[in-house]
């Protein structure tokens, strides 16, 4: 089971600018990689994941969207979403 976290943003987005330090905190706290992708510069993702707003954070399990969070996501909520799927991954691999 592969866990992947992607944060979609775009330049000039105030919510995206507020999300960036939260992503850094979560990376450090959980030791998880969070990919940051500019949705405007990578438009294929807009259609692939049905992106409507930025920021949007996706938690993927085996390349399937397991969690979708649109708009600014607080640290506690993001950590909880990632932890849910980290536990599932540990349980399946353990």
C-alpha positions in Angstrom: 0.0 0.0 0.0 1.6 3.3 -1.1 0.7 6.5 0.6 1.2 9.8 -1.3 0.2 13.3 -0.3 -0.1 16.1 -2.9 -0.8 19.7 -2.3 -2.0 21.7 -5.3 -1.4 25.5 -5.3 -1.1 28.4 -7.7 0.9 31.6 -7.6 -0.9 34.6 -6.0 -3.3 32.4 -4.1 -3.5 33.8 -0.5 -4.8 30.5 0.9 -1.9 28.7 -0.7 0.6 31.0 0.9 -1.0 30.4 4.3 -1.0 26.6 3.6 2.8 26.4 2.8 4.0 26.8 6.5 1.4 24.3 7.6 2.7 21.8 5.1 6.3 22.3 6.4 5.1 21.7 10.0 3.2 18.5 9.0 6.2 17.2 7.0 8.5 17.7 10.1 5.9 16.3 12.6 5.0 13.2 10.6 8.1 12.6 8.6 6.0 12.3 5.4 6.8 13.7 2.0 4.2 16.2 0.7 4.4 17.0 -3.0 3.6 20.5 -3.9 2.4 21.0 -7.5 1.4 24.3 -9.2 -1.9 23.3 -10.8 -1.8 26.1 -13.4 1.6 25.1 -14.6 0.6 21.4 -14.6 -3.0 21.5 -16.0 -3.2 17.8 -16.6 -3.8 17.4 -12.9 -6.9 19.7 -13.0 -8.7 17.1 -15.2 -7.2 14.0 -13.6 -8.2 14.9 -10.1 -11.1 17.3 -10.8 -9.5 20.2 -9.2 -11.8 23.2 -8.6 -10.0 25.4 -6.1 -6.5 25.9 -4.6 -5.2 25.0 -2.3 -6.4 21.4 -2.6 -4.7 18.5 -0.8 -5.1 14.9 -1.8 -4.1 11.9 0.2 -3.7 9.0 -2.2 -3.5 5.3 -1.3 -2.3 3.1 -4.1 -2.9 6.1 -6.5 -6.5 6.3 -5.5 -7.9 9.5 -3.8 -8.6 8.5 -0.2 -9.0 12.1 1.2 -9.7 15.4 -0.6 -9.4 18.7 1.3 -10.2 21.9 -0.5 -9.3 25.3 0.7 -7.0 26.0 3.7 -6.5 23.0 5.9 -5.4 23.4 9.5 -2.5 21.4 10.7 -4.5 19.2 13.1 -7.0 18.2 10.4 -4.3 17.5 7.8 -2.2 15.4 10.3 -5.4 13.5 11.3 -6.2 12.7 7.7 -2.6 11.5 6.9 -2.4 9.5 10.2 -5.6 7.6 9.4 -4.0 6.3 6.2 -0.6 5.8 7.7 -2.2 3.4 10.3 -3.9 1.5 7.5 -0.7 1.2 5.6 1.1 0.0 8.8 -1.7 -2.5 9.5 -1.6 -4.0 6.0 2.2 -4.2 5.9 2.6 -5.3 9.5 
